[in-house]
Amino acid sequence: MSTSLNAARRGRELDALASGEVVDLLVVGGGVTGAGVALDAASRGLSVCLLEAHDLAFGTSRWSSKLVHGGLRYLAQGDLGLAHESAVERGILMTRTAPHLVRAIPQLVPLHGSERGGLVLAGLLAGDALRRAARTPTSVLPRPRRVPAAEALALVPGLRRNGLRGGLLGFDGQLIDDARLVLALARTAAGFGARVLTRARVTTLTGDGAEVVDDLTGARFEVRARSVVNATGVWAGRLVDSVRLRPSRGSHLVLDAGATGLGGTALTVPVPGERNRYALLLPQQDGRLYLGLTDELVDGPVPDVPEVPRSDVDFLLGVANSVLEKELSTSDVLGAFAGLRPLLDASGQRGADLSRKHAVLTSPDGVLTIVGGKLTTYRRMAADAVDAAVRGRGLAVGPSRTAVLPLVGAGPVAADVPRRLVVRYGAEAGQIAALGLPERVSGEVTVAEVVWALRHEGALDVADVLDRRTRIGLVPAERVAAEPAVAALVGEHT
């Protein structure tokens, strides 16, 4: 079956569901976890429907640091099991399922007279032991090492020179774009027959189905299912009253990498006065730089799009300025974004101390809710949720297959395809180039990419293209400039 998602396919599949068809598994939530659940279930042979109130990767999944972690932080906290799980999942993504979307990124810890150098090096060496235990080769993730001051400056010319003794160089995984991982999961699931429907808002959820509103037409319908998984992240409690979460805000700033003196090497900066807490300066392929991240518990209603408070901006700039030659100010900030982590509530703890372990919870009426976890471990979370659904309803299928299942875009690429397209689209880059629409709508984003998003990636409107398929919207000024051209293309191709 085709992996393409578009308005025409959405209409056909909505009609089929509204006619009363019963699916084996209903998944609510179109983030990385929900898309992962849909793929896991569909690849086992179950009939699957995924419903998302907004768009794929609309929520927390697009607001991450874009890192695929090896579990070093969890190792420092003494959680060897979670650290090993993260290292294993990172290796699966980088070597089997999505090597086109994840690359090794060098990360430098600068040493400016810090007393933590020995501890950090020990941590990096322990992280390398996790890499070996996960059987990820050094050709994918090189070993960590100490570097002298001259090499540290060559890697990151923007470092503060005064007092620089050198640095510690490690490697981790970096996604080209977290939203693209979600798209690849959803489209791969669609290739196995899963119905992936956006703008389908669930108003009532039970153990055997949901009441749904099509937000494009206002039509109401029911979806009947043998098993139901609530994968709505921090919004899970809206559909299942018994779920209690403690959202934690992770804020990032968007900067110009060149203006800060960073090239392709990231910086890991110890937070002054904190132990085992770091800020990250992460160069991106498009010349941007993400500076993050905070870990602040939040109270009150969960917004659709969290805002970054001034306190987070000041905190992040302050940490970055502790190691950079050029002092950053708010005038250097091109944009900002924040995601809310769906952490299990544990009263009395800070956000940074709450466990990142995931859990599958069962409500009294049989809805399974998957919460906690990290983007890196989405596949394991999805497999656990589907296993619970299979056991609970006696569905006759085998074990998870996703550890060896390449996602859409994985595979060989023609040599003459532009590299920028290859790193974002993998094996599909040639098809996009073949559209013959090289005109640009913003920066290096071409008309061909907008058309591809509408024909094959499930984009239904301008916001889908700007904010989740291309990420132009991360810089508000660029979003405003590109909107008229993208709107015209949406009108022409939908």
C-alpha positions in Angstrom: 0.0 0.0 0.0 1.2 3.6 -0.7 2.9 5.5 2.1 1.5 8.8 0.7 -0.7 10.9 3.0 -2.9 13.6 1.5 -6.3 15.2 1.6 -7.8 12.7 -0.9 -6.7 9.7 1.1 -7.9 11.3 4.3 -11.4 11.7 2.8 -11.6 8.1 1.7 -10.5 6.7 5.0 -12.8 8.9 7.0 -15.7 7.7 5.0 -14.7 4.1 5.6 -14.5 4.6 9.4 -17.7 6.6 9.6 -19.5 3.6 7.9 -19.1 1.6 11.1 -16.0 -0.5 10.4 -14.3 -1.9 13.5 -10.5 -1.7 13.8 -8.2 -3.8 15.9 -6.5 -0.8 17.5 -7.4 2.9 17.8 -4.5 5.2 18.5 -5.2 8.8 19.7 -2.3 11.2 19.3 -0.1 11.9 16.3 3.2 12.6 18.0 6.2 10.3 18.0 4.7 7.9 20.4 1.3 7.6 18.7 2.9 7.3 15.3 5.2 4.6 16.7 2.3 2.7 18.2 0.5 2.8 14.9 3.5 1.5 13.0 4.2 -1.3 15.5 0.6 -2.5 15.4 0.1 -2.2 11.7 3.4 -4.0 11.0 2.2 -6.9 13.1 -0.9 -7.2 10.9 -3.4 -5.4 13.0 -6.0 -3.0 11.5 -5.1 0.4 12.9 -6.6 3.9 13.0 -4.7 6.9 14.3 -6.6 10.1 15.1 -4.9 13.4 15.7 -6.8 16.6 16.7 -4.4 18.9 14.9 -1.5 17.7 12.7 1.3 15.1 12.9 4.0 16.3 15.3 1.8 19.2 16.4 2.7 18.8 20.1 5.8 18.0 22.2 7.4 15.9 19.5 8.4 18.9 17.4 9.7 20.9 20.3 12.6 18.6 21.3 16.3 19.3 21.2 16.4 17.0 18.1 18.9 14.7 19.9 18.8 10.9 20.0 20.4 10.4 23.4 22.6 7.5 24.5 21.5 7.7 28.1 24.4 9.4 29.7 22.2 11.6 31.9 20.4 8.5 33.2 23.7 6.8 33.9 24.7 9.8 36.0 21.5 9.4 38.0 22.3 5.7 38.6 19.5 4.3 36.3 21.6 1.8 34.3 18.5 0.1 32.9 17.1 3.3 31.3 20.6 4.4 30.2 21.1 1.0 28.4 17.6 1.2 26.8 18.4 4.7 25.4 21.8 3.5 24.0 20.1 0.5 22.3 17.3 2.6 20.8 19.8 5.2 19.6 21.8 2.5 17.9 18.6 1.0 16.2 17.7 4.4 14.8 21.2 5.2 13.6 22.1 1.9 12.0 18.8 0.2 11.0 15.5 2.1 11.0 16.4 5.8 10.2 20.0 6.3 9.4 18.9 9.0 6.9 17.4 11.1 9.7 20.0 10.7 12.4 23.6 11.7 12.3 26.5 11.7 14.7 27.1 15.1 16.2 30.3 16.0 18.0 29.7 17.7 21.4 32.4 19.6 23.2 32.5 20.3 26.9 34.8 23.3 27.2 37.1 23.4 30.2 37.6 26.9 31.6 39.3 26.0 34.9 36.3 23.7 35.8 36.8 21.2 38.5 34.3 18.9 36.8 36.6 17.8 34.0 37.5 14.5 35.5 33.9 13.6 36.3 32.7 14.6 32.9 35.4 12.5 31.2 34.5 9.5 33.4 30.9 10.0 32.3 31.8 10.1 28.6 33.8 6.9 29.0 30.9 5.3 30.7 28.7 6.4 27.9 31.1 4.9 25.4 30.7 1.6 27.3 27.0 1.9 26.8 27.6 2.4 23.1 29.7 -0.8 23.0 27.1 -2.7 25.0 24.4 -1.5 22.4 26.7 -2.7 19.6 26.8 0.7 17.9 30.1 0.8 15.9 32.7 3.6 16.2 32.1 4.2 12.5 28.7 5.5 13.5 29.6 7.1 16.9 33.3 7.7 17.5 34.9 7.3 20.9 35.2 10.3 23.2 38.5 12.0 23.9 40.2 15.0 25.5 41.3 17.8 23.2 43.8 20.6 23.8 42.8 24.3 23.8 43.9 24.8 20.2 41.7 22.0 18.9 38.8 23.1 21.0 39.0 26.5 19.4 39.3 25.0 15.9 36.1 23.0 16.6 34.2 25.9 18.2 35.9 29.3 17.2 33.3 31.2 19.3 34.6 29.8 22.6 35.9 32.2 25.3 39.7 32.1 25.0 40.5 33.4 28.4 41.2 30.5 30.8 40.5 27.8 28.2 42.4 24.7 29.1 40.9 22.5 26.4 37.8 20.4 26.2 36.2 17.0 26.3 34.8 15.7 23.0 32.0 13.2 22.8 29.4 12.1 20.2 25.7 11.6 20.3 22.9 11.2 17.8 21.1 14.2 16.2 17.9 14.2 14.2 17.8 16.4 11.2 14.3 17.2 12.3 12.1 15.6 15.0 8.9 16.3 13.1 10.4 14.5 10.1 10.8 11.4 12.3 7.1 11.5 13.2 6.2 11.9 9.5 8.4 8.9 8.6 6.8 6.8 11.3 3.2 7.8 10.3 3.8 7.2 6.6 5.5 3.9 7.1 2.5 2.9 9.2 0.2 4.0 6.4 2.2 1.7 4.0 1.2 -1.2 6.2 -2.5 -0.1 6.0 -2.9 2.1 9.0 -5.4 4.9 8.6 -3.7 8.2 9.7 -6.2 11.0 10.1 -5.4 14.5 11.2 -7.9 17.2 12.1 -9.9 14.4 13.8 -10.6 15.5 17.3 -11.7 12.9 19.9 -14.3 14.2 22.2 -15.0 11.0 24.2 -12.8 8.0 24.6 -13.7 4.6 25.9 -12.1 1.1 25.9 -14.0 0.2 22.7 -13.8 3.4 20.6 -14.2 7.1 20.4 -16.6 9.9 19.4 -14.8 12.1 16.9 -15.3 15.5 15.2 -13.9 16.2 11.8 -12.6 19.7 12.4 -12.5 20.4 8.7 -16.2 19.8 8.1 -17.7 19.7 11.6 -19.1 16.3 10.9 -19.3 13.9 13.9 -18.8 10.2 13.8 -17.8 7.2 15.9 -14.8 4.9 15.6 -15.2 1.4 17.0 -12.1 -0.6 18.1 -11.2 -3.8 19.8 -8.4 -1.9 21.8 -7.6 1.7 22.4 -4.3 3.5 23.1 -4.2 7.1 24.4 -0.9 8.5 23.2 -1.7 12.2 23.6 1.2 13.0 25.9 0.7 15.9 28.3 -2.9 16.1 27.1 -3.7 12.5 28.1 -5.6 13.5 31.2 -8.2 15.3 29.0 -9.4 12.0 27.7 -8.7 9.7 30.7 -9.5 11.3 34.1 -7.4 8.8 36.1 -4.1 9.9 34.4 -2.1 12.2 36.6 0.9 13.9 34.9 3.4 16.6 35.9 4.3 18.6 32.8 7.8 19.9 32.6 8.7 22.8 30.2 11.8 22.5 28.0 12.5 25.8 26.4 14.9 26.5 23.5 16.1 29.6 21.7 16.8 29.8 18.0 20.0 31.7 17.1 22.3 32.1 14.1 25.1 29.6 14.4 27.6 31.7 12.5 26.9 34.8 14.6 27.8 32.8 17.7 31.0 31.4 16.3 29.8 27.7 16.1 30.3 25.5 13.2 29.3 21.8 13.2 30.3 21.0 16.7 27.8 21.4 19.5 28.6 22.7 23.0 27.7 21.1 26.2 27.9 23.7 28.9 27.7 23.0 32.7 25.1 25.0 34.4 26.8 27.1 37.1 25.9 26.0 40.6 24.2 22.8 39.4 25.5 19.2 39.4 24.9 17.0 36.4 22.9 19.7 34.6 24.0 21.1 31.3 22.8 23.5 28.6 23.3 22.7 24.9 24.2 24.8 21.9 23.2 22.7 18.9 24.1 23.7 15.4 21.6 22.7 12.7 22.0 21.9 9.0 20.2 25.1 8.0 22.6 27.4 9.7 20.4 27.9 12.8 21.5 27.1 16.3 19.2 25.8 19.1 20.2 26.8 22.7 18.4 24.8 25.3 17.1 23.6 27.5 15.2 24.3 30.7 13.4 21.8 32.9 10.7 23.6 34.8 7.5 22.1 36.2 4.4 23.9 35.1 0.9 24.2 36.6 -2.5 24.9 35.2 -4.2 24.1 31.9 -1.9 22.6 29.2 -1.8 25.0 26.2 -1.7 23.7 22.6 1.5 25.7 21.9 3.5 26.5 25.1 5.2 29.9 25.3 8.8 30.6 26.4 8.9 32.9 29.4 11.5 35.7 29.7 13.0 33.9 32.7 13.9 30.9 30.5 15.4 33.2 27.8 17.6 35.0 30.4 18.6 31.7 32.0 19.7 30.1 28.7 21.6 33.2 27.5 23.3 33.4 30.8 24.6 29.8 30.7 25.8 30.3 27.0 27.6 33.5 27.9 29.6 31.7 30.5 31.7 30.0 27.8 31.3 32.2 24.6 33.6 35.0 23.5 30.7 37.1 22.2 28.1 37.9 24.8 24.6 37.0 23.6 21.6 39.2 24.2 17.9 39.1 23.4 18.6 40.8 20.1 20.4 37.7 19.0 17.3 35.5 19.5 15.6 34.8 16.2 12.9 32.6 17.7 12.0 30.4 20.6 10.1 27.2 21.3 9.1 25.0 24.3 7.8 21.5 24.7 6.0 20.0 27.7 7.3 16.6 28.8 4.5 14.2 29.9 6.2 13.1 33.2 4.5 10.9 35.7 3.6 12.9 38.8 5.8 12.5 41.9 5.1 15.3 44.4 8.0 17.1 45.9 10.5 16.6 43.1 12.0 19.0 40.6 11.3 18.6 36.9 14.9 17.6 36.3 14.6 14.8 39.0 11.3 13.2 37.8 11.8 9.9 36.1 12.0 9.6 32.3 10.7 6.0 32.5 7.6 5.3 30.5 4.5 3.5 31.7 1.4 1.9 30.2 -1.6 2.7 32.4 -5.0 1.0 32.1 -8.2 2.9 32.9 -11.2 1.2 34.5 -12.9 1.0 31.1 -9.9 -0.5 29.4 -8.2 2.5 27.7 -4.4 2.1 27.6 -2.5 5.3 28.2 1.2 5.5 27.4 3.1 8.3 29.3 6.5 9.3 30.3 9.6 8.3 28.3 11.7 10.2 25.8 11.8 10.7 22.1 14.8 8.4 21.8 12.9 5.5 23.3 9.6 6.0 21.4 10.0 2.6 19.7 10.2 0.7 22.9 7.3 2.6 24.4 5.2 1.8 21.3 6.1 -1.9 21.5 5.1 -2.0 25.2 1.8 -0.3 24.5 0.9 -2.7 21.6 2.0 -5.7 23.7 -0.4 -4.6 26.4 -3.2 -4.1 23.9 -2.6 -7.6 22.4 -2.6 -9.2 25.8 -5.6 -7.3 27.1 -7.8 -8.2 24.1 -6.4 -11.5 23.1 -5.4 -10.3 19.6 -3.6 -13.0 17.6 -0.3 -11.4 16.4 3.4 -12.0 16.9 6.0 -9.8 18.6 7.1 -6.3 17.6 9.0 -6.1 14.3 10.0 -2.4 14.4 13.7 -2.9 15.5 14.5 -4.1 12.0 11.9 -2.2 10.0 13.4 0.7 7.9 11.3 3.9 7.8 10.2 5.7 4.7 13.3 7.3 3.2 15.8 4.8 4.4 17.8 3.3 1.6 20.3 4.1 -1.2 20.3 7.6 -2.7 21.4 8.6 -6.2 24.8 10.4 -6.3 23.6 13.4 -8.2 20.8 14.5 -5.8 21.4 17.7 -3.8 22.8 16.9 -0.4 20.4 19.2 1.4 17.5 17.2 0.1 19.2 13.9 1.0 19.7 14.8 4.6 16.0 15.7 5.0 14.3 13.1 2.7 16.8 10.3 2.3 15.9 7.9 -0.5 13.0 10.1 -1.6 15.2 13.1 -2.3 15.5 12.1 -5.9 11.8 12.1 -6.4 11.6 15.6 -5.0 14.4 16.9 -7.2 12.7 15.3 -10.2 9.6 17.5 -9.6 11.7 20.2 -11.3 10.5 23.0 -9.0 13.8 24.6 -7.7 12.4 28.0 -6.9 12.8 28.9 -3.2 10.0 30.0 -0.9 12.4 30.7 2.1 16.1 30.2 2.6 16.9 26.9 0.8 13.3 25.5 1.0 12.0 24.9 -2.5 8.6 24.9 -4.1 9.2 21.2 -4.8 9.3 20.5 -1.0 6.0 22.3 -0.5 4.3 20.4 -3.3 5.8 17.1 -1.9 4.4 17.9 1.6 0.9 18.4 0.2 1.0 15.3 -2.1 2.7 12.8 0.1 3.3 14.0 3.7 -0.3 14.8 4.8 0.0 18.6 4.9 -3.4 20.1 4.6 -2.8 23.9 5.1 -0.2 26.6 5.3 0.6 26.0 8.9 1.3 22.3 8.3 3.9 23.3 5.7 5.5 26.2 7.5 5.6 24.8 11.0 6.0 21.1 10.7 7.1 20.0 7.2 9.7 22.6 6.6 10.2 24.3 10.0 10.4 27.8 8.4 8.1 28.9 11.2 10.8 28.5 13.9 11.8 32.0 13.0 8.7 34.2 13.0 10.1 36.8 10.6 10.9 34.1 8.0 7.5 32.6 8.5 5.8 35.9 7.7 7.9 36.4 4.6 7.2 32.9 3.3 3.5 32.7 4.0 2.1 34.3 0.8 4.1 32.0 -1.5 3.2 28.9 0.5 -0.5 29.9 0.7 -0.5 30.2 -3.1 0.9 26.7 -3.5 -1.5 25.2 -1.0 -4.4 26.8 -2.9 -3.1 25.5 -6.2 -2.3 21.9 -5.1 -5.3 21.1 -2.7 
